[in-house]
Amino acid sequence: MKKSLSLMVILMLAFSMLLAACGKKEPAGAGNTGSAGADAGIDTKGKELTVYTALEDDQIKKYLETYKAKHPDVKLNIVRDSTGVITAKLIAEKDNPQADVVWGLAATSLLVLDQHGMLEGYSPQGVDRVLPDFKDKNSPTRWVGIDAWETAFIVNKKEMEKRGLPVPQSYADLIKPEYKGLITMPNPASSGTGFLTVSGLVQLEGKDKAWAYMDKLHDNIAMYVHSGSKPAKMAGTGEYPIGISFGYRGIQEKKTGAPVEVVFPKEGSGWDVEANALLKKKTIKQAAKDFLDWAISDDAMKEYGKNYAILAVKSDGSQIPEGYDQDPIKQLIKNDLNEAAKNRENVLNEWSKRYDNKSEAKK
């Protein structure tokens, strides 16, 4: 889909709205099965949905197979982009929402949308199975998670060998002078992976120490890119041999034959939850609720579990996908998603002021 606004314009609009005093939450409808609100109607006949998502392109088609088998009469218009772009687009469309549902967007982004009163309360079928930390505390819920993703370093072993350098194992390693100019990282304003990494460092080290560390890391960064996946792909080709990315994408690069090692930093990984929500609109489609029911069903969870080690629904029979630590939760830092969402705008503004001069050109 062609973007009618440049990324910069959209982000500036989003930030200006975040500054406005409109953070007051609107009450959700009552009842465990959710409500479309007192002024909203329910469309039981509509068979076309617009779905905004930040899920990976190579995941979406496979994930949707079981949905399409159960709902062959529903047309899905999938709008996919990186987390920051989708978040900014949703906020820009606040007064005239185009999406019916959000699927697989960072929970921290959905918390920001909820601060604007943009989410309709709806508890999908089976929400009781979802772990408490993976869903909104309100009833009905305003967002429900599906899985967690985390910071990882994707390192080209061949390129490291050529340079006689060891594979970095920690955040502390990345600021060593021998890695200068070898590292790429996602811009947190456009990438969810970039934001969870930066926010994770702030929560891990505290604000002052985190910014002091990122000043040193910035000296070694070759470029900040506008995709969480791109640093892993660039590491895979050897263009820039160290990519701060996320576990899934590095594991996929390795599976395709790239000579990479996937490293989860010793200090712990920043993380976020991929989550779903119903958009507040004058007319809510029943098909949108049905989609959210499917999105946390056993069929959907089975597919998510092929890619991610930490799922929103615990299953004793599920196996950790190849490439992840066998106790992946221990790898995660202590992370307050509400605090991350609360500080999101300030963190992004500070980051941009300090480091945006090394960002790749926006398309």
N, C-alpha and C positions, 0 to 999 in steps of 0.2 A: 504494500500500500504506500503510495506516495505521501510524504509528509507535507502538509500545507504550511507548516511553520518550521523554521530552522530549530535545531536542538537548543541553541542558545536562547532564542526568543521564548520557547516553551518553558525552559528552566527558569528564566527570569520571571515569567508570569507566575509560575508555580511558587517561587520564592516570595513574590510580592503578596500572593494570597496567603501564604503561611504567616506572613507578618501581620496580616489583618486580624482584627479581634473577632475571629469567627470560629474559635476552637471549641465552642460549647457543643457538647454532644446532644443530639436529639434522642428522645426516648424511643426505644424499639417497641414493636408490638408485643403483646403478652402471649404467653402460651409456649409450650415446649416445641411445637411444630412451626413456630414463627408466625409472622404476620406481615402483610403488605402495607400496613399502616392505615390509619383512619381515612386518609384522603386518596389512597391508591386503589386502583381496580385490579382485578385478576383476569388476565387474558388466558383462557383455557384452550383457545383454538390456534394461537400463533405457533408456527412451526419453523421459525427462523430465529437464530440466536447470534448475537455478536459477542464473541469471547475475547477478552484481552488477556494476554499471557506473556510471561517472561521465561517460560520453559524453553529448553533447548530445542532447536529445529529438528534434530534427529530423534528426539523423544516423542514429539507431539503425535506424529502419524501412528506410531506403535501404541501409544497410550489410548488413542481414540478408537482402536479397533473394536473393543468390547462395547463402547458406547454406541457406535454406529450399528452394531449387530442388534442392540436392544431398541434403538431409536432410529430406524432407517428413514423415517419420514421427516426428520428434523435436519434442516440445513444449518451448518455451522460456518459462520464467518470468523475465521481466526485472525486476530491482529496480534502479531508477535514482534516484540522488540526487547531491548535490554531493560533492566528493572527501572533505572532512572528515567528513561524515556517514557515508559508506560506509566510510571507514577506521575510524571509531569503532565502527560497527555490527559490522564484522568482528572487531575486537578484543574487543568485548563478548561475541561468540558463540564465542570461542576454544575453549572446552571442549565446545561443541556446535555445530559449524559448520553453517549452513543453506545456504550457497552451494556449488555444485560448482566453478565457475570464476569468476575475476575477469577482466573484459574492459574495457580502456581506463581503468584507474585510474593515478594518478600513480606513477611508479617509486619515488619517495621513500616513498610509503605502502607499497608492496610490500616495500621494504627493511625497514621497521619490522615488517611482518608476518613477514618472514623471521627477524628477530631473535627473534621469539617461537616459532620453529619451526612456523609455521602453513602453510608452502608445501611442496608435494610436488614433488620434482624431476621434470621432464619436458621433454625437448627436442622440440618440435613438428617435424613434417615440414617441411623447408626452413629450419630455423633457421640453417644454415650461411650462408645468404644475408644474414642480418641483420647489420648493421654492429656491430662490437665494442662501441661505446659505448651501444648500444641493447639490450643483453642482459646477463644475469647471467654472471659469469665461471666459475661452477661447471659441471661436467658430470655429470649432466644439468642443464640450466638450471632455475632456480627462477622466473625471470620473463623475459619477452621483450617488447620494445617494438614499437610499431607506427608512432608518429610523435611529433613534438615540438610543443609549443605554448608561446607566449611572451607576455610582458607587452606591452600596447599601450595608448595613450590613445585613447579614442573621444571626439571633440570635435564638438559641434554648431556648425557654422560660422555659421548664422543668428543663434543666440543670442550668439555672440561678437561678431558685427557690431553687434547691437543695443546691446551694452555698450561698443563701441569697443575691444575687446580682441583682441590677437593670439592665434592658436592656439598653445598651448604645445608646444614641440618637445623638451623635455628634463625630466629630474627636477628640475634646477635651476630651471626655469621654474615648476614646480608650487607652489613655496613662496613665490612672489612675492605680496605682499599683495593685489594686484588680483583674485586668484583665490579669495579667502576665501569659504567657503560655497558654492562652485560645484562641488565635487569629491565624487564618491562612489568607494568602493573596496571590494573584497570583504574580509570578515573572514577572516584566514588560518586560523582554527580550523575553519571550515566550508567554505572554498573552496580548491581546489587552486591557482587563479589567484592568490588572495590570498597563499597560502603561497609560491609560487614568486617572487612579487614581493618579499615581505619577505625571504625567504631570499636572493634575488638581490642585494638591496641590501646585506645583511650580507656576502656574498661579494665584492661589487664594491668596497665602501668600507671593509670592516673593521668589527668589532662596534661600537666606540665612535662612529665617524663616522656609521655607519648609524643608530644609535638617535638621535643628535643631529639627523640629517636628518629622521627620522620624527617627532620631537617638533615640528619646524617644519611638516611636512606635516600633522600632526594638527590644527594651528591652522586650516588651510584646508579640512579635510574637513567636509562637511555630515553624512555618515552612512556607516557601514560596513554593508554588506549581506551576506546569507548565500548569495550566488550569484556566480560569476565572470561570468556573462552579464548580470546585472541592471544593472550600471553602464553597459554599452553600450546597453542598451535604454532606460534613463532618459535617457542622452545623446541618443538618437535622437528621443525625444519632446520633449526640451528641458526636462524636469522638473529635472534637474541637468545642465548642459551639458558637464561634463567627467567622463568615467568611466574609471577605471583598470580595464581589463578584459583581453581577449586578442584577438589578431589576427583569428582566424576570426569571432568574434561581431561585431566591428566591421565587417568586410567584408560579412557577411550583412545587417547593418543598412543599410549603404550600398546594397546590391543591392535592398533593398525600397523604396528611395526616400528614406530618412532623410537629412537634409542634414548628414552627418557626414564628418569627415576622420579617417582611421586613422593614428595617429602611433606609430612605433616610436622610443622615446627615444634621443637621440643618444649617451647614455652606454653604451647596450647594454641588451638585454632579459633579465630573468630568464626561465628556462625549465624545463620538466620534460618527461619522456617519458610518453606514454600507453602503458600496458603491460598484459600479460595474465599470469595465473598459474593454476595448479591448486591447489586447497585440499587440505590434508592431512586425510583422513577414513579411517575404518575400512574403508569400501568405496569404491573409486574407479570411477566409471562410464567405460566405454570411450567413450561418447558425449561425455564431457567432454574427453577427449584429442582426439577427432575435431574438436570445436569449436575447440580451440586450434590444430590443424593448419590448419583453414580460416581462422582469424583472422590468419594471416600468409601466406596464399596470394596468388597473383597477382590473383585476383578481388577479394579484400578490399583489397589494397594499392592497386588501381586506384581504388576508391571513397574510401579515405583520402586519396589524392592529389588528389582534387577539392576537398578542404577545407583541406589542410595543405601547406605548402611543403617541410617537412623530414620525410622518411619513413625508416623503419628499414631498408628494403630499397632500395638505390640502383638507379635505372633510368635509363639514358642517354636513353630516349625520353620520359621524363615531363616535363611542363611545369609551371612554377611557376604556381599559381592566381593569378588576377587580384587585385590589391590588395597582394600581398607584394613585398618587395624582391627583385630578381632574383638576388641572392646572399645568401639569408636567413641562412646560417650565420654570416656576418660580423657580423650584427646581434646575435648572442647573446653574452652575457657568458661568461667562463670559469666553469664551474659544476661543482662536484664533487657528484654526486648522493649518494654515500655520506656525505660530510660533511654535506650538507643533511639527510639522514635521521637521522644521528647526533645532530644538534643540534635536531631538529624540536621535541621537547617543551620544551626550554629556550627556544627562540625563541617558541613559542606562549604559554608562560607569561608571558614578559617582555612580549610584545605585549599580552596581555589585561590585565595589571596596569597598563600605561600608557594604553591607548587604548579599552578595551572600553566605556567610558561613552558613546561615540557609536555603538555598534552598534544596528541596528534590533532591535525586539522579536523574540524567537524564537517560531516558530509551534508 
